[in-house]
Amino acid sequence: MQSLRPLYPILTAAGILLAGNGLQGTLIALRGAQEGFSPFLIGFMGASYFAGFFFGCMVITHMLRAVGHIRVFAALAAIAASMTLMLVLVVDPVVWIVLRFIVGFCFSGLFTVMESWINSGIGNEGRARALAVYRIIDLGSVTLSQFMIPLFGTDGFVIFGVMAIMITLSLVPVSLGDRSNPQPPSEVALDVWGVWRLSPVACAASLVAGLTNSAFRLVGPIYAQGIGLSVSDVAIFISLGVIGGVALQYPLGSLSDRWDRRMVLLISSGCAMVTGIVIALFAGSDRIANFVLVTIFAAFALPLYSLAAAHANDNAGKGEFVKIAAVLMFFYSIGAVIGPLASSLLMEQYGLSALFVFSSAVYAIFVAMTAYRMRIRGPVPKSQRGRFTALLRTSPVFARLAQRASERKNGDGER
């Protein structure tokens, strides 16, 4: 762990921010429902967050080049904390939609700064270890933060104040830690059509992951509360979705290293589709059934993005990894904007189970598309495939960090 010592401050800040971000998504849904906001308005708030997040991914590099990592981090953390407090000071759906856009922009920039820092601050020998620690921090922070909701409750000011404190405290390790100011990540032009032609299945899978995963994370709390789960149970419900999403990442990834990755994408999305239908038709208000089934659902649904990235990179030429990562993030973001809107509108019209019917319908379309593509195009030869790497959807920089770690592990150098 000696090689990670320079990154302790930024990893500490990452844990605080990931926890605050994971907490806010669930809280907005629960508090919005408590304030009488319709499911569609709450879904609109989720869509607004991801719209701001994607916009942040596009402009953050310019900000880093202008004033450097520390100043950008400080400015965005201050804005995010202030907007979090504004959420409780002005309880109005239109204002919340605007505030969530700003918060999404800020968190996108904050994640990019952190991951750029990690990418620059660690040598090749420690990159895989840094990646593993960062993933553990992400899983632990997001999961544990859910239980702050039953601890502090959704009423009043306290929970919003706690979130603002968490975001503000992330400034401390960054400001007092390593004063180096790494080079900002290089800008990447969005070659959407080029990457689509390279791998339509990977682009479609990223879109599907955005549509369904964002719907679950941002509208799922409304479903859980609507079927009668307590606030504590809602926290467990969302946490199981996070944990389940990690459970099969590497088994499915390992399988995709040996098989045609499209077959694994088809199996994973097909199983998610079937589980979603089972939840919609049979889970009802049964607490345990929902816990078990949502864990299985997430186990197959959440790895789609990482599988898509691995498949796209199998078809890529040398130096195209970052370009692909940016475009897949683009497709994911489009889906993440549409998913909460569409699923919440369907829930309003047809009931709570429409959330999982929506996801299952999306998976069904993707299964049909993948099966068609497998008929007209052969698999990538095994000798040309890279190694699967689990990805977070926090910024395109994470993909670069993951690729370099994978290259180091495989001993392949630059591909």
Helices and strands as residue ranges (DSSP letters): G 2-7, H 8-34, H 39-67, H 69-89, H 93-121, H 124-145, H 148-152, H 158-169, H 171-176, H 192-198, H 200-226, H 231-247, H 249-258, H 261-278, I 279-283, H 287-301, H 304-314, H 321-350, H 354-376, G 382-384, H 396-410
